[in-house]
Amino acid sequence: MYAERKAVELAKNAAGDYAATAATILSEKNWRKDTTTRAAYEAGRLSDGHIHARAKRYAVKLFLETIS
């Protein structure tokens, strides 16, 4: 489930679907100029860690839904 969702999130990120979210995050936080995270946000993409967390949350929610 995680790998499938991560592939979906990566595709959406590459297509620029998260550009507005990236711009909001970039304006709200003070990132150092030499980080890959800031470079991703400036390019209109979410960082690799952000994509990982989104996919992980999705998988956890599905898991918790099945045991409830």
MDAnalysis code that builds the backbone (N, CA, C; Angstrom):
import MDAnalysis as mda
import numpy as np

u = mda.Universe.empty(204, n_residues=68, atom_resindex=np.repeat(np.arange(68), 3), trajectory=True)
u.add_TopologyAttr("name", ["N", "CA", "C"] * 68)
u.add_TopologyAttr("resid", np.arange(1, 69))
u.add_TopologyAttr("resname", ["MET", "TYR", "ALA", "GLU", "ARG", "LYS", "ALA", "VAL", "GLU", "LEU", "ALA", "LYS", "ASN", "ALA", "ALA", "GLY", "ASP", "TYR", "ALA", "ALA", "THR", "ALA", "ALA", "THR", "ILE", "LEU", "SER", "GLU", "LYS", "ASN", "TRP", "ARG", "LYS", "ASP", "THR", "THR", "THR", "ARG", "ALA", "ALA", "TYR", "GLU", "ALA", "GLY", "ARG", "LEU", "SER", "ASP", "GLY", "HIS", "ILE", "HIS", "ALA", "ARG", "ALA", "LYS", "ARG", "TYR", "ALA", "VAL", "LYS", "LEU", "PHE", "LEU", "GLU", "THR", "ILE", "SER"])
u.atoms.positions = np.array([
    [0.818, -1.188, 0.000],
    [0.000, 0.000, 0.000],
    [0.865, 1.257, 0.000],
    [1.900, 1.219, 0.844],
    [2.778, 2.385, 0.948],
    [3.455, 2.675, -0.387],
    [4.019, 1.663, -1.009],
    [4.754, 1.855, -2.264],
    [3.834, 2.360, -3.372],
    [2.623, 1.829, -3.422],
    [1.667, 2.286, -4.426],
    [1.306, 3.748, -4.210],
    [1.061, 4.109, -2.961],
    [0.689, 5.496, -2.668],
    [1.853, 6.445, -2.905],
    [3.073, 5.985, -2.587],
    [4.235, 6.843, -2.807],
    [4.411, 7.113, -4.294],
    [4.161, 6.112, -5.130],
    [4.248, 6.312, -6.575],
    [3.218, 7.346, -7.040],
    [2.022, 7.291, -6.475],
    [0.978, 8.266, -6.815],
    [1.405, 9.662, -6.380],
    [1.903, 9.773, -5.162],
    [2.338, 11.076, -4.641],
    [3.499, 11.640, -5.454],
    [4.450, 10.786, -5.841],
    [5.578, 11.252, -6.650],
    [5.114, 11.755, -8.014],
    [4.162, 11.052, -8.612],
    [3.640, 11.478, -9.916],
    [2.916, 12.816, -9.800],
    [2.105, 12.966, -8.759],
    [1.396, 14.232, -8.564],
    [2.380, 15.367, -8.290],
    [3.425, 15.079, -7.545],
    [4.429, 16.083, -7.229],
    [5.172, 16.515, -8.494],
    [5.531, 15.557, -9.335],
    [6.244, 15.863, -10.580],
    [5.362, 16.652, -11.546],
    [4.056, 16.410, -11.490],
    [3.122, 17.122, -12.370],
    [2.828, 18.540, -11.889],
    [3.278, 18.872, -10.690],
    [3.074, 20.222, -10.165],
    [1.772, 20.413, -9.418],
    [1.128, 19.320, -9.039],
    [-0.151, 19.418, -8.326],
    [-0.019, 20.034, -6.934],
    [1.175, 20.011, -6.369],
    [1.376, 20.531, -5.024],
    [2.098, 21.875, -5.013],
    [2.077, 22.590, -6.119],
    [2.799, 23.864, -6.217],
    [2.275, 24.890, -5.215],
    [0.965, 24.955, -5.039],
    [0.393, 25.917, -4.091],
    [0.801, 25.577, -2.661],
    [0.793, 24.292, -2.335],
    [1.207, 23.861, -0.999],
    [2.679, 24.175, -0.773],
    [3.505, 23.919, -1.773],
    [4.934, 24.213, -1.670],
    [5.173, 25.705, -1.465],
    [4.436, 26.545, -2.171],
    [4.594, 27.994, -2.024],
    [4.190, 28.446, -0.628],
    [3.126, 27.863, -0.101],
    [2.685, 28.214, 1.250],
    [3.732, 27.818, 2.283],
    [4.249, 26.610, 2.164],
    [5.270, 26.130, 3.104],
    [6.512, 27.009, 3.014],
    [6.913, 27.363, 1.809],
    [8.104, 28.181, 1.616],
    [7.941, 29.555, 2.245],
    [6.740, 30.110, 2.184],
    [6.526, 31.442, 2.746],
    [6.382, 31.424, 4.263],
    [5.994, 30.296, 4.834],
    [5.755, 30.226, 6.274],
    [6.985, 29.861, 7.088],
    [7.956, 29.232, 6.463],
    [9.133, 28.787, 7.209],
    [10.386, 29.426, 6.656],
    [11.382, 29.552, 7.499],
    [12.643, 30.169, 7.124],
    [13.663, 29.060, 6.848],
    [13.758, 28.646, 5.593],
    [14.675, 27.574, 5.203],
    [16.033, 28.163, 4.845],
    [17.097, 27.430, 5.167],
    [18.421, 27.847, 4.710],
    [18.450, 27.775, 3.188],
    [19.253, 28.625, 2.581],
    [19.268, 28.723, 1.124],
    [19.938, 27.535, 0.435],
    [20.771, 26.795, 1.141],
    [21.556, 25.736, 0.502],
    [20.974, 24.328, 0.707],
    [19.704, 24.226, 1.041],
    [19.129, 22.906, 1.291],
    [18.368, 22.392, 0.073],
    [18.317, 21.074, -0.042],
    [17.561, 20.467, -1.139],
    [16.059, 20.641, -0.910],
    [15.666, 20.742, 0.342],
    [14.254, 20.953, 0.659],
    [13.794, 22.299, 0.121],
    [14.561, 23.332, 0.377],
    [14.196, 24.664, -0.123],
    [14.178, 24.697, -1.648],
    [15.140, 24.034, -2.255],
    [15.187, 23.989, -3.719],
    [13.932, 23.318, -4.288],
    [13.476, 22.266, -3.622],
    [12.260, 21.577, -4.080],
    [11.054, 22.496, -3.955],
    [10.913, 23.161, -2.818],
    [9.781, 24.065, -2.619],
    [9.811, 25.226, -3.607],
    [10.994, 25.764, -3.886],
    [11.109, 26.860, -4.850],
    [10.744, 26.407, -6.260],
    [10.963, 25.116, -6.551],
    [10.615, 24.570, -7.866],
    [9.138, 24.198, -7.951],
    [8.404, 24.409, -6.869],
    [6.981, 24.097, -6.874],
    [6.670, 22.648, -6.560],
    [7.619, 21.978, -5.924],
    [7.427, 20.578, -5.547],
    [7.575, 20.437, -4.040],
    [7.008, 19.369, -3.492],
    [7.210, 19.052, -2.088],
    [8.530, 18.298, -1.945],
    [9.111, 18.343, -0.762],
    [10.383, 17.664, -0.534],
    [10.183, 16.152, -0.490],
    [11.281, 15.427, -0.613],
    [11.218, 13.961, -0.564],
    [10.666, 13.489, 0.779],
    [11.060, 14.145, 1.841],
    [10.552, 13.785, 3.163],
    [9.061, 14.040, 3.294],
    [8.596, 15.096, 2.692],
    [7.177, 15.428, 2.728],
    [6.362, 14.372, 1.975],
    [6.869, 13.945, 0.827],
    [6.196, 12.907, 0.043],
    [6.192, 11.599, 0.817],
    [7.307, 11.259, 1.435],
    [7.389, 10.044, 2.251],
    [6.350, 10.077, 3.371],
    [6.248, 11.204, 4.054],
    [5.300, 11.326, 5.167],
    [3.854, 11.225, 4.682],
    [3.539, 11.800, 3.545],
    [2.176, 11.715, 3.009],
    [1.807, 10.268, 2.701],
    [2.718, 9.546, 2.068],
    [2.458, 8.148, 1.722],
    [2.347, 7.290, 2.982],
    [3.187, 7.577, 3.961],
    [3.157, 6.820, 5.213],
    [1.848, 7.063, 5.956],
    [1.408, 8.303, 6.034],
    [0.141, 8.603, 6.708],
    [-1.020, 7.899, 6.032],
    [-1.014, 7.855, 4.713],
    [-2.068, 7.180, 3.966],
    [-2.112, 5.689, 4.334],
    [-0.952, 5.041, 4.335],
    [-0.891, 3.609, 4.651],
    [-1.319, 3.345, 6.095],
    [-0.909, 4.193, 7.008],
    [-1.283, 4.023, 8.414],
    [-2.785, 4.183, 8.592],
    [-3.372, 5.156, 7.935],
    [-4.826, 5.357, 8.038],
    [-5.582, 4.147, 7.520],
    [-5.128, 3.578, 6.397],
    [-5.787, 2.381, 5.886],
    [-5.643, 1.211, 6.852],
    [-4.460, 1.068, 7.430],
    [-4.238, 0.001, 8.395],
    [-5.137, 0.160, 9.610],
    [-5.197, 1.366, 10.149],
    [-6.031, 1.603, 11.326],
    [-7.510, 1.407, 11.007],
    [-7.899, 1.715, 9.805],
    [-9.280, 1.526, 9.397],
    [-9.663, 0.039, 9.376],
    [-8.724, -0.809, 9.014],
    [-9.013, -2.240, 8.930],
    [-9.068, -2.909, 10.294],
    [-8.366, -2.358, 11.294],
    [-8.385, -2.998, 12.616],
    [-9.466, -2.402, 13.528],
    [-10.122, -1.380, 13.075],
    [-11.146, -0.738, 13.911],
    [-12.429, -1.522, 13.914],
])
